Amino acid sequence: MISTASQKTFSLVSARSAGGYVVHLGFEDGCQFDIDLSPDLMTISGPLVSALEDPGVFSQMEIRHGSLVFPTGLDYGGDVLRLWCEDGGVADQERTDELARKYFGVTAPWSAAA
């Protein structure tokens, strides 16, 4: 699970498209992961997500303040992404809250929503 349990935040330092909705992430502690965001993106509708169907738009992601940000304005916090990566993939809100309680001592609800 979380390799540095005493650490309270995880900031992204790099991100790049790895095909489809998979993103290769690099964190400031040196850990790297590939995560498929499609399970989460398929639960969201509207302009923040629909434009990301274009691989050219999806690949324009960037890192801002340790978070993954897409050109549409959709963003994912580094902490949520790290929890999901360590847990094996995108999790629903209930599982994300459970992970946040376990590793960060945060009480629910802990929003994974963008």
MOPAC internal coordinates of N, CA, C and O (Angstrom, degrees):
PM7 1SCF
backbone

  N    0.0000 0     0.00 0     0.00 0    0    0    0
  C    1.4477 1     0.00 0     0.00 0    1    0    0
  C    1.5271 1   109.61 1     0.00 0    2    1    0
  O    1.2310 1   120.09 1    29.47 1    3    2    1
  N    1.3055 1   117.43 1  -150.53 1    3    2    1
  C    1.4575 1   121.41 1  -176.53 1    5    3    2
  C    1.5220 1   109.33 1   -54.97 1    6    5    3
  O    1.2310 1   120.94 1   -57.36 1    7    6    5
  N    1.3167 1   115.80 1   122.64 1    7    6    5
  C    1.4553 1   120.51 1  -173.92 1    9    7    6
  C    1.5215 1   112.99 1   -74.33 1   10    9    7
  O    1.2310 1   119.83 1   156.41 1   11   10    9
  N    1.3067 1   117.93 1   -23.59 1   11   10    9
  C    1.4572 1   121.27 1  -179.81 1   13   11   10
  C    1.5247 1   107.82 1  -127.50 1   14   13   11
  O    1.2310 1   120.47 1  -104.94 1   15   14   13
  N    1.3142 1   116.70 1    75.06 1   15   14   13
  C    1.4614 1   121.66 1  -172.86 1   17   15   14
  C    1.5200 1   112.92 1   -60.25 1   18   17   15
  O    1.2310 1   119.67 1   152.60 1   19   18   17
  N    1.3268 1   118.23 1   -27.40 1   19   18   17
  C    1.4612 1   119.70 1  -179.35 1   21   19   18
  C    1.5227 1   111.98 1   -77.39 1   22   21   19
  O    1.2310 1   120.12 1   164.52 1   23   22   21
  N    1.3144 1   117.37 1   -15.48 1   23   22   21
  C    1.4598 1   120.41 1   179.48 1   25   23   22
  C    1.5224 1   108.08 1   -72.87 1   26   25   23
  O    1.2310 1   120.20 1   -43.80 1   27   26   25
  N    1.3349 1   117.23 1   136.20 1   27   26   25
  C    1.4597 1   119.95 1  -175.01 1   29   27   26
  C    1.5195 1   114.30 1   -96.36 1   30   29   27
  O    1.2310 1   119.43 1   164.22 1   31   30   29
  N    1.3211 1   118.68 1   -15.78 1   31   30   29
  C    1.4572 1   120.39 1   176.57 1   33   31   30
  C    1.5168 1   109.34 1  -142.74 1   34   33   31
  O    1.2310 1   121.29 1   -24.21 1   35   34   33
  N    1.3110 1   115.15 1   155.79 1   35   34   33
  C    1.4571 1   121.87 1   177.15 1   37   35   34
  C    1.5160 1   108.01 1  -127.74 1   38   37   35
  O    1.2310 1   120.59 1   -65.45 1   39   38   37
  N    1.3130 1   116.47 1   114.55 1   39   38   37
  C    1.4558 1   121.17 1   179.55 1   41   39   38
  C    1.5141 1   110.33 1  -100.25 1   42   41   39
  O    1.2310 1   121.30 1   -42.32 1   43   42   41
  N    1.3095 1   115.11 1   137.68 1   43   42   41
  C    1.4542 1   121.33 1   173.79 1   45   43   42
  C    1.5166 1   109.17 1   -77.56 1   46   45   43
  O    1.2310 1   120.85 1   -35.15 1   47   46   45
  N    1.3178 1   115.99 1   144.85 1   47   46   45
  C    1.4611 1   120.16 1   174.01 1   49   47   46
  C    1.5280 1   110.78 1  -121.17 1   50   49   47
  O    1.2310 1   120.29 1   163.28 1   51   50   49
  N    1.3458 1   117.05 1   -16.72 1   51   50   49
  C    1.4595 1   119.40 1   177.79 1   53   51   50
  C    1.5213 1   110.18 1  -153.20 1   54   53   51
  O    1.2310 1   121.83 1   -27.04 1   55   54   53
  N    1.3173 1   114.09 1   152.96 1   55   54   53
  C    1.4680 1   121.09 1   176.90 1   57   55   54
  C    1.5228 1   107.81 1  -158.12 1   58   57   55
  O    1.2310 1   121.53 1   -41.15 1   59   58   57
  N    1.3226 1   114.67 1   138.85 1   59   58   57
  C    1.4622 1   119.10 1   175.22 1   61   59   58
  C    1.5232 1   108.58 1  -150.40 1   62   61   59
  O    1.2310 1   121.63 1   -29.64 1   63   62   61
  N    1.3078 1   114.49 1   150.36 1   63   62   61
  C    1.4556 1   120.36 1   177.69 1   65   63   62
  C    1.5179 1   109.18 1   -67.35 1   66   65   63
  O    1.2310 1   121.09 1   -42.65 1   67   66   65
  N    1.3287 1   115.51 1   137.35 1   67   66   65
  C    1.4601 1   121.34 1   179.02 1   69   67   66
  C    1.5265 1   110.49 1  -119.60 1   70   69   67
  O    1.2310 1   120.33 1  -158.34 1   71   70   69
  N    1.3262 1   116.97 1    21.66 1   71   70   69
  C    1.4570 1   122.34 1   179.45 1   73   71   70
  C    1.5090 1   111.65 1   101.02 1   74   73   71
  O    1.2310 1   120.88 1   -39.81 1   75   74   73
  N    1.3142 1   115.92 1   140.19 1   75   74   73
  C    1.4656 1   120.11 1  -176.42 1   77   75   74
  C    1.5112 1   109.35 1    59.35 1   78   77   75
  O    1.2310 1   120.96 1    46.01 1   79   78   77
  N    1.3172 1   115.77 1  -133.99 1   79   78   77
  C    1.4619 1   120.76 1   177.13 1   81   79   78
  C    1.5259 1   111.51 1  -103.76 1   82   81   79
  O    1.2310 1   120.91 1  -158.94 1   83   82   81
  N    1.3154 1   115.86 1    21.06 1   83   82   81
  C    1.4676 1   120.77 1   178.16 1   85   83   82
  C    1.5239 1   109.12 1   -86.42 1   86   85   83
  O    1.2310 1   121.64 1   -44.68 1   87   86   85
  N    1.3304 1   114.46 1   135.32 1   87   86   85
  C    1.4639 1   121.08 1   179.58 1   89   87   86
  C    1.5223 1   107.91 1  -122.84 1   90   89   87
  O    1.2310 1   121.00 1   -47.21 1   91   90   89
  N    1.3241 1   115.70 1   132.79 1   91   90   89
  C    1.4656 1   121.13 1   173.28 1   93   91   90
  C    1.5250 1   106.51 1   -90.93 1   94   93   91
  O    1.2310 1   120.89 1   -59.65 1   95   94   93
  N    1.3358 1   115.90 1   120.35 1   95   94   93
  C    1.4643 1   122.04 1  -175.45 1   97   95   94
  C    1.5195 1   111.26 1  -112.78 1   98   97   95
  O    1.2310 1   120.63 1   -38.77 1   99   98   97
  N    1.3201 1   116.40 1   141.23 1   99   98   97
  C    1.4539 1   122.61 1   172.39 1  101   99   98
  C    1.5128 1   108.87 1  -122.23 1  102  101   99
  O    1.2310 1   120.35 1   -48.97 1  103  102  101
  N    1.3239 1   116.94 1   131.03 1  103  102  101
  C    1.4575 1   122.41 1  -178.96 1  105  103  102
  C    1.5241 1   110.56 1  -105.66 1  106  105  103
  O    1.2310 1   120.78 1   -20.20 1  107  106  105
  N    1.3300 1   116.11 1   159.80 1  107  106  105
  C    1.4599 1   120.63 1  -175.20 1  109  107  106
  C    1.5250 1   113.29 1   -63.23 1  110  109  107
  O    1.2310 1   119.63 1   160.99 1  111  110  109
  N    1.3173 1   118.32 1   -19.01 1  111  110  109
  C    1.4691 1   119.71 1   177.82 1  113  111  110
  C    1.5299 1   112.27 1   -86.92 1  114  113  111
  O    1.2310 1   120.46 1  -175.41 1  115  114  113
  N    1.3401 1   116.72 1     4.59 1  115  114  113
  C    1.4524 1   121.91 1   176.96 1  117  115  114
  C    1.5092 1   114.98 1    94.87 1  118  117  115
  O    1.2310 1   119.55 1   168.67 1  119  118  117
  N    1.3180 1   118.46 1   -11.33 1  119  118  117
  C    1.4668 1   121.30 1   179.45 1  121  119  118
  C    1.5265 1   109.94 1   -71.98 1  122  121  119
  O    1.2310 1   121.26 1   -36.23 1  123  122  121
  N    1.3347 1   115.19 1   143.77 1  123  122  121
  C    1.4550 1   121.76 1   178.61 1  125  123  122
  C    1.5206 1   109.56 1  -130.73 1  126  125  123
  O    1.2310 1   121.35 1   -35.05 1  127  126  125
  N    1.3161 1   115.02 1   144.95 1  127  126  125
  C    1.4615 1   121.34 1  -178.30 1  129  127  126
  C    1.5175 1   109.66 1  -146.17 1  130  129  127
  O    1.2310 1   120.93 1   -24.11 1  131  130  129
  N    1.3240 1   115.82 1   155.89 1  131  130  129
  C    1.4598 1   122.62 1   165.84 1  133  131  130
  C    1.5143 1   106.27 1  -109.29 1  134  133  131
  O    1.2310 1   120.89 1   -46.56 1  135  134  133
  N    1.3247 1   115.89 1   133.44 1  135  134  133
  C    1.4654 1   119.71 1   178.17 1  137  135  134
  C    1.5197 1   109.11 1  -135.24 1  138  137  135
  O    1.2310 1   121.24 1   -44.10 1  139  138  137
  N    1.3119 1   115.23 1   135.90 1  139  138  137
  C    1.4610 1   122.53 1   176.79 1  141  139  138
  C    1.5203 1   107.41 1   -91.01 1  142  141  139
  O    1.2310 1   120.43 1   -67.40 1  143  142  141
  N    1.3273 1   116.79 1   112.60 1  143  142  141
  C    1.4633 1   121.40 1  -178.66 1  145  143  142
  C    1.5240 1   113.02 1   -84.19 1  146  145  143
  O    1.2310 1   119.81 1   176.38 1  147  146  145
  N    1.3365 1   117.97 1    -3.62 1  147  146  145
  C    1.4677 1   119.28 1  -176.00 1  149  147  146
  C    1.5219 1   114.00 1   -57.71 1  150  149  147
  O    1.2310 1   118.13 1   142.68 1  151  150  149
  N    1.3469 1   121.16 1   -37.32 1  151  150  149
  C    1.4647 1   117.96 1   178.78 1  153  151  150
  C    1.5334 1   112.80 1   -59.46 1  154  153  151
  O    1.2310 1   120.05 1   145.99 1  155  154  153
  N    1.3140 1   117.51 1   -34.01 1  155  154  153
  C    1.4614 1   120.02 1   177.49 1  157  155  154
  C    1.5242 1   111.12 1   -79.86 1  158  157  155
  O    1.2310 1   120.18 1   135.30 1  159  158  157
  N    1.3223 1   117.26 1   -44.70 1  159  158  157
  C    1.4613 1   120.80 1  -177.91 1  161  159  158
  C    1.5210 1   112.00 1   -61.47 1  162  161  159
  O    1.2310 1   120.24 1   149.45 1  163  162  161
  N    1.3179 1   117.15 1   -30.55 1  163  162  161
  C    1.4629 1   120.49 1  -179.84 1  165  163  162
  C    1.5343 1   112.20 1   -73.03 1  166  165  163
  O    1.2310 1   120.01 1   167.59 1  167  166  165
  N    1.3254 1   117.59 1   -12.41 1  167  166  165
  C    1.4662 1   120.56 1   178.79 1  169  167  166
  C    1.5247 1   112.20 1   -95.45 1  170  169  167
  O    1.2310 1   120.31 1   175.18 1  171  170  169
  N    1.3217 1   117.00 1    -4.82 1  171  170  169
  C    1.4663 1   122.10 1  -177.07 1  173  171  170
  C    1.5230 1   108.27 1  -112.66 1  174  173  171
  O    1.2310 1   120.47 1   -40.81 1  175  174  173
  N    1.3230 1   116.70 1   139.19 1  175  174  173
  C    1.4557 1   119.66 1   175.75 1  177  175  174
  C    1.5224 1   109.36 1  -124.00 1  178  177  175
  O    1.2310 1   121.42 1   -16.77 1  179  178  177
  N    1.3039 1   114.89 1   163.23 1  179  178  177
  C    1.4490 1   119.96 1   177.56 1  181  179  178
  C    1.5092 1   112.68 1   112.73 1  182  181  179
  O    1.2310 1   121.05 1     0.88 1  183  182  181
  N    1.3291 1   115.60 1  -179.12 1  183  182  181
  C    1.4661 1   120.92 1  -172.90 1  185  183  182
  C    1.5334 1   114.80 1   -65.44 1  186  185  183
  O    1.2310 1   119.60 1   155.37 1  187  186  185
  N    1.3235 1   118.38 1   -24.63 1  187  186  185
  C    1.4644 1   119.57 1   178.80 1  189  187  186
  C    1.5225 1   111.55 1   -65.70 1  190  189  187
  O    1.2310 1   120.65 1   152.78 1  191  190  189
  N    1.3297 1   116.36 1   -27.22 1  191  190  189
  C    1.4582 1   120.93 1  -176.45 1  193  191  190
  C    1.5213 1   112.27 1  -107.58 1  194  193  191
  O    1.2310 1   119.97 1   140.99 1  195  194  193
  N    1.3102 1   117.67 1   -39.01 1  195  194  193
  C    1.4722 1   119.66 1  -173.36 1  197  195  194
  C    1.5241 1   112.44 1   -57.93 1  198  197  195
  O    1.2310 1   119.52 1   141.46 1  199  198  197
  N    1.3075 1   118.53 1   -38.54 1  199  198  197
  C    1.4668 1   121.03 1   179.40 1  201  199  198
  C    1.5267 1   111.79 1   -66.53 1  202  201  199
  O    1.2310 1   120.24 1   156.49 1  203  202  201
  N    1.3387 1   117.15 1   -23.51 1  203  202  201
  C    1.4693 1   120.58 1  -179.00 1  205  203  202
  C    1.5242 1   112.69 1   -73.73 1  206  205  203
  O    1.2310 1   120.04 1   172.11 1  207  206  205
  N    1.3349 1   117.53 1    -7.89 1  207  206  205
  C    1.4587 1   120.87 1   174.31 1  209  207  206
  C    1.5241 1   110.74 1   -64.67 1  210  209  207
  O    1.2310 1   120.57 1   156.26 1  211  210  209
  N    1.3238 1   116.52 1   -23.74 1  211  210  209
  C    1.4624 1   122.13 1   175.85 1  213  211  210
  C    1.5308 1   107.84 1   -81.17 1  214  213  211
  O    1.2310 1   119.76 1   -64.15 1  215  214  213
  N    1.3396 1   118.07 1   115.85 1  215  214  213
  C    1.4674 1   120.11 1  -178.28 1  217  215  214
  C    1.5245 1   113.28 1   -56.33 1  218  217  215
  O    1.2310 1   120.41 1   149.63 1  219  218  217
  N    1.3188 1   116.83 1   -30.37 1  219  218  217
  C    1.4610 1   120.31 1   178.14 1  221  219  218
  C    1.5197 1   112.13 1   -66.16 1  222  221  219
  O    1.2310 1   120.51 1   143.15 1  223  222  221
  N    1.3160 1   116.62 1   -36.85 1  223  222  221
  C    1.4698 1   120.95 1   177.33 1  225  223  222
  C    1.5267 1   109.65 1   -74.54 1  226  225  223
  O    1.2310 1   120.48 1   134.52 1  227  226  225
  N    1.3210 1   116.69 1   -45.48 1  227  226  225
  C    1.4650 1   121.14 1  -179.61 1  229  227  226
  C    1.5244 1   111.03 1   -56.55 1  230  229  227
  O    1.2310 1   120.28 1   138.67 1  231  230  229
  N    1.3113 1   117.08 1   -41.33 1  231  230  229
  C    1.4677 1   120.74 1  -176.05 1  233  231  230
  C    1.5231 1   113.58 1   -72.50 1  234  233  231
  O    1.2310 1   119.68 1   172.49 1  235  234  233
  N    1.3146 1   118.21 1    -7.51 1  235  234  233
  C    1.4631 1   121.81 1   179.59 1  237  235  234
  C    1.5269 1   112.54 1   -83.72 1  238  237  235
  O    1.2310 1   120.33 1  -161.72 1  239  238  237
  N    1.3208 1   116.97 1    18.28 1  239  238  237
  C    1.4614 1   121.05 1   178.81 1  241  239  238
  C    1.5235 1   110.12 1   -60.92 1  242  241  239
  O    1.2310 1   121.10 1   -23.83 1  243  242  241
  N    1.3215 1   115.51 1   156.17 1  243  242  241
  C    1.4577 1   120.94 1   175.42 1  245  243  242
  C    1.5153 1   109.72 1  -148.14 1  246  245  243
  O    1.2310 1   121.34 1   -11.51 1  247  246  245
  N    1.3018 1   115.04 1   168.49 1  247  246  245
  C    1.4612 1   121.29 1   177.85 1  249  247  246
  C    1.5167 1   108.15 1  -102.86 1  250  249  247
  O    1.2310 1   120.98 1   -51.51 1  251  250  249
  N    1.3213 1   115.73 1   128.49 1  251  250  249
  C    1.4751 1   121.70 1   174.37 1  253  251  250
  C    1.5180 1   107.67 1  -133.70 1  254  253  251
  O    1.2310 1   121.11 1   -57.35 1  255  254  253
  N    1.3111 1   115.48 1   122.65 1  255  254  253
  C    1.4632 1   121.56 1   177.54 1  257  255  254
  C    1.5318 1   112.26 1    51.88 1  258  257  255
  O    1.2310 1   120.55 1  -141.09 1  259  258  257
  N    1.3282 1   116.56 1    38.91 1  259  258  257
  C    1.4597 1   121.32 1   176.81 1  261  259  258
  C    1.5101 1   115.44 1    79.88 1  262  261  259
  O    1.2310 1   120.31 1  -172.61 1  263  262  261
  N    1.3312 1   117.02 1     7.39 1  263  262  261
  C    1.4671 1   121.83 1  -179.76 1  265  263  262
  C    1.5176 1   110.33 1  -116.82 1  266  265  263
  O    1.2310 1   120.65 1   -23.96 1  267  266  265
  N    1.3312 1   116.37 1   156.04 1  267  266  265
  C    1.4531 1   122.95 1   176.19 1  269  267  266
  C    1.5206 1   108.25 1   -88.21 1  270  269  267
  O    1.2310 1   120.55 1   -55.83 1  271  270  269
  N    1.3254 1   116.56 1   124.17 1  271  270  269
  C    1.4615 1   121.29 1  -176.41 1  273  271  270
  C    1.5280 1   108.82 1  -127.08 1  274  273  271
  O    1.2310 1   121.19 1   -48.77 1  275  274  273
  N    1.3344 1   115.33 1   131.23 1  275  274  273
  C    1.4540 1   121.69 1   176.85 1  277  275  274
  C    1.5182 1   109.56 1   -97.72 1  278  277  275
  O    1.2310 1   119.72 1   -22.01 1  279  278  277
  N    1.3343 1   118.14 1   157.99 1  279  278  277
  C    1.4648 1   120.58 1  -176.92 1  281  279  278
  C    1.5292 1   113.92 1   -62.90 1  282  281  279
  O    1.2310 1   119.95 1   163.69 1  283  282  281
  N    1.3209 1   117.69 1   -16.31 1  283  282  281
  C    1.4647 1   121.17 1   178.63 1  285  283  282
  C    1.5297 1   111.92 1   -80.88 1  286  285  283
  O    1.2310 1   120.59 1   167.40 1  287  286  285
  N    1.3387 1   116.48 1   -12.60 1  287  286  285
  C    1.4601 1   121.01 1  -176.49 1  289  287  286
  C    1.5167 1   113.17 1   105.01 1  290  289  287
  O    1.2310 1   120.07 1   168.79 1  291  290  289
  N    1.3222 1   117.48 1   -11.21 1  291  290  289
  C    1.4666 1   120.81 1   176.66 1  293  291  290
  C    1.5172 1   108.05 1   -66.99 1  294  293  291
  O    1.2310 1   120.67 1   -45.09 1  295  294  293
  N    1.3314 1   116.32 1   134.91 1  295  294  293
  C    1.4590 1   118.79 1   179.29 1  297  295  294
  C    1.5175 1   111.32 1  -140.03 1  298  297  295
  O    1.2310 1   121.81 1   -23.16 1  299  298  297
  N    1.3256 1   114.15 1   156.84 1  299  298  297
  C    1.4615 1   122.83 1   177.31 1  301  299  298
  C    1.5169 1   107.53 1  -130.66 1  302  301  299
  O    1.2310 1   120.41 1   -52.63 1  303  302  301
  N    1.3177 1   116.82 1   127.37 1  303  302  301
  C    1.4543 1   121.03 1   177.23 1  305  303  302
  C    1.5141 1   111.28 1   -69.33 1  306  305  303
  O    1.2310 1   121.15 1   -33.86 1  307  306  305
  N    1.3172 1   115.41 1   146.14 1  307  306  305
  C    1.4515 1   120.61 1   178.94 1  309  307  306
  C    1.5164 1   113.28 1   -57.77 1  310  309  307
  O    1.2310 1   120.24 1   143.17 1  311  310  309
  N    1.3343 1   117.14 1   -36.83 1  311  310  309
  C    1.4624 1   120.59 1  -179.93 1  313  311  310
  C    1.5237 1   111.82 1   -63.65 1  314  313  311
  O    1.2310 1   120.61 1   134.55 1  315  314  313
  N    1.3253 1   116.43 1   -45.45 1  315  314  313
  C    1.4665 1   120.54 1   179.97 1  317  315  314
  C    1.5220 1   109.73 1   -63.41 1  318  317  315
  O    1.2310 1   120.59 1   134.35 1  319  318  317
  N    1.3178 1   116.48 1   -45.65 1  319  318  317
  C    1.4610 1   119.56 1   179.93 1  321  319  318
  C    1.5242 1   111.34 1   -61.23 1  322  321  319
  O    1.2310 1   120.38 1   138.91 1  323  322  321
  N    1.3255 1   116.88 1   -41.09 1  323  322  321
  C    1.4669 1   119.52 1  -179.63 1  325  323  322
  C    1.5266 1   111.09 1   -65.28 1  326  325  323
  O    1.2310 1   120.31 1   136.88 1  327  326  325
  N    1.3331 1   117.01 1   -43.12 1  327  326  325
  C    1.4637 1   119.96 1   177.23 1  329  327  326
  C    1.5200 1   110.58 1   -58.68 1  330  329  327
  O    1.2310 1   120.76 1   133.73 1  331  330  329
  N    1.3271 1   116.15 1   -46.27 1  331  330  329
  C    1.4577 1   120.09 1   179.95 1  333  331  330
  C    1.5170 1   111.28 1   -62.70 1  334  333  331
  O    1.2310 1   120.46 1   135.62 1  335  334  333
  N    1.3315 1   116.72 1   -44.38 1  335  334  333
  C    1.4746 1   120.21 1   179.98 1  337  335  334
  C    1.5136 1   111.14 1   -60.79 1  338  337  335
  O    1.2310 1   120.38 1   133.18 1  339  338  337
  N    1.3065 1   116.88 1   -46.82 1  339  338  337
  C    1.4611 1   121.13 1  -178.97 1  341  339  338
  C    1.5238 1   111.65 1   -65.79 1  342  341  339
  O    1.2310 1   120.55 1   151.82 1  343  342  341
  N    1.3358 1   116.56 1   -28.18 1  343  342  341
  C    1.4633 1   121.71 1  -178.55 1  345  343  342
  C    1.5300 1   112.26 1   -87.66 1  346  345  343
  O    1.2310 1   120.09 1   172.65 1  347  346  345
  N    1.3280 1   117.44 1    -7.35 1  347  346  345
  C    1.4526 1   120.37 1   176.46 1  349  347  346
  C    1.5087 1   115.73 1   104.88 1  350  349  347
  O    1.2310 1   119.61 1  -179.92 1  351  350  349
  N    1.3172 1   118.35 1     0.08 1  351  350  349
  C    1.4596 1   120.39 1   177.50 1  353  351  350
  C    1.5158 1   111.98 1   153.08 1  354  353  351
  O    1.2310 1   121.52 1    -2.16 1  355  354  353
  N    1.3171 1   114.70 1   177.84 1  355  354  353
  C    1.4625 1   121.57 1  -179.83 1  357  355  354
  C    1.5171 1   109.82 1   -55.16 1  358  357  355
  O    1.2310 1   120.75 1   -44.34 1  359  358  357
  N    1.3158 1   116.17 1   135.66 1  359  358  357
  C    1.4690 1   121.86 1   179.57 1  361  359  358
  C    1.5205 1   109.81 1  -120.33 1  362  361  359
  O    1.2310 1   121.03 1   -23.95 1  363  362  361
  N    1.3237 1   115.64 1   156.05 1  363  362  361
  C    1.4603 1   119.36 1   176.28 1  365  363  362
  C    1.5327 1   109.33 1   -74.08 1  366  365  363
  O    1.2310 1   121.03 1    -4.48 1  367  366  365
  N    1.3167 1   115.63 1   175.52 1  367  366  365
  C    1.4605 1   120.47 1  -175.47 1  369  367  366
  C    1.5317 1   112.35 1   -59.98 1  370  369  367
  O    1.2310 1   120.50 1   138.47 1  371  370  369
  N    1.3220 1   116.64 1   -41.53 1  371  370  369
  C    1.4623 1   120.01 1  -178.98 1  373  371  370
  C    1.5329 1   111.45 1   -61.18 1  374  373  371
  O    1.2310 1   120.47 1   133.64 1  375  374  373
  N    1.3269 1   116.70 1   -46.36 1  375  374  373
  C    1.4666 1   120.58 1   179.70 1  377  375  374
  C    1.5325 1   110.84 1   -67.89 1  378  377  375
  O    1.2310 1   120.08 1   140.84 1  379  378  377
  N    1.3164 1   117.44 1   -39.16 1  379  378  377
  C    1.4673 1   120.77 1   177.76 1  381  379  378
  C    1.5158 1   110.27 1   -61.54 1  382  381  379
  O    1.2310 1   120.15 1   137.30 1  383  382  381
  N    1.3286 1   117.32 1   -42.70 1  383  382  381
  C    1.4678 1   120.93 1   177.01 1  385  383  382
  C    1.5231 1   111.01 1   -62.12 1  386  385  383
  O    1.2310 1   120.55 1   138.33 1  387  386  385
  N    1.3207 1   116.56 1   -41.67 1  387  386  385
  C    1.4643 1   121.05 1   179.10 1  389  387  386
  C    1.5323 1   110.57 1   -61.65 1  390  389  387
  O    1.2310 1   120.58 1   134.99 1  391  390  389
  N    1.3063 1   116.50 1   -45.01 1  391  390  389
  C    1.4675 1   120.77 1   178.67 1  393  391  390
  C    1.5255 1   111.47 1   -63.80 1  394  393  391
  O    1.2310 1   120.50 1   138.40 1  395  394  393
  N    1.3282 1   116.65 1   -41.60 1  395  394  393
  C    1.4668 1   121.00 1   179.63 1  397  395  394
  C    1.5263 1   111.06 1   -63.40 1  398  397  395
  O    1.2310 1   120.29 1   139.34 1  399  398  397
  N    1.3311 1   117.06 1   -40.66 1  399  398  397
  C    1.4698 1   120.10 1   177.17 1  401  399  398
  C    1.5172 1   110.59 1   -62.53 1  402  401  399
  O    1.2310 1   121.04 1   135.92 1  403  402  401
  N    1.3259 1   115.61 1   -44.08 1  403  402  401
  C    1.4575 1   120.86 1  -175.96 1  405  403  402
  C    1.5237 1   112.37 1   -66.69 1  406  405  403
  O    1.2310 1   120.11 1   135.97 1  407  406  405
  N    1.3122 1   117.39 1   -44.03 1  407  406  405
  C    1.4596 1   120.12 1  -172.03 1  409  407  406
  C    1.5140 1   115.42 1  -100.48 1  410  409  407
  O    1.2310 1   119.90 1   156.70 1  411  410  409
  N    1.3214 1   117.79 1   -23.30 1  411  410  409
  C    1.4545 1   119.55 1  -178.10 1  413  411  410
  C    1.5233 1   112.79 1  -118.93 1  414  413  411
  O    1.2310 1   120.04 1   174.20 1  415  414  413
  N    1.3346 1   117.52 1    -5.80 1  415  414  413
  C    1.4546 1   120.47 1  -179.13 1  417  415  414
  C    1.5133 1   113.37 1    69.63 1  418  417  415
  O    1.2310 1   120.47 1  -157.97 1  419  418  417
  N    1.3276 1   116.70 1    22.03 1  419  418  417
  C    1.4594 1   122.58 1  -178.22 1  421  419  418
  C    1.5158 1   108.78 1   -88.61 1  422  421  419
  O    1.2310 1   120.67 1   -41.91 1  423  422  421
  N    1.3295 1   116.32 1   138.09 1  423  422  421
  C    1.4631 1   119.64 1   177.52 1  425  423  422
  C    1.5186 1   110.27 1   -89.73 1  426  425  423
  O    1.2310 1   120.70 1   -31.43 1  427  426  425
  N    1.3146 1   116.27 1   148.57 1  427  426  425
  C    1.4668 1   123.19 1  -177.66 1  429  427  426
  C    1.5203 1   110.19 1   -68.06 1  430  429  427
  O    1.2310 1   119.48 1   -24.20 1  431  430  429
  N    1.3136 1   118.61 1   155.80 1  431  430  429
  C    1.4697 1   124.44 1    -5.86 1  433  431  430
  C    1.5241 1   111.60 1   -83.77 1  434  433  431
  O    1.2310 1   121.10 1   -39.08 1  435  434  433
  N    1.3047 1   115.49 1   140.92 1  435  434  433
  C    1.4625 1   122.50 1   176.52 1  437  435  434
  C    1.5030 1   105.81 1  -111.84 1  438  437  435
  O    1.2310 1   120.04 1   -70.16 1  439  438  437
  N    1.3011 1   117.53 1   109.84 1  439  438  437
  C    1.4496 1   121.14 1  -167.47 1  441  439  438
  C    1.5132 1   113.76 1   -71.88 1  442  441  439
  O    1.2310 1   121.64 1   -52.41 1  443  442  441
  N    1.3213 1   114.46 1   127.59 1  443  442  441
  C    1.4522 1   121.47 1   170.83 1  445  443  442
  C    1.5199 1   108.74 1   -99.20 1  446  445  443
  O    1.2310 1   120.70 1   176.75 1  447  446  445
  N    1.3132 1   116.26 1    -3.25 1  447  446  445
  C    1.4468 1   120.38 1  -177.30 1  449  447  446
  C    1.5121 1   111.29 1   -67.79 1  450  449  447
  O    1.2310 1   121.68 1   -36.42 1  451  450  449
  N    1.3109 1   114.39 1   143.58 1  451  450  449
  C    1.4638 1   119.49 1   179.49 1  453  451  450
  C    1.5041 1   110.56 1   -81.21 1  454  453  451
  O    1.2310 1   120.10 1   180.00 1  455  454  453

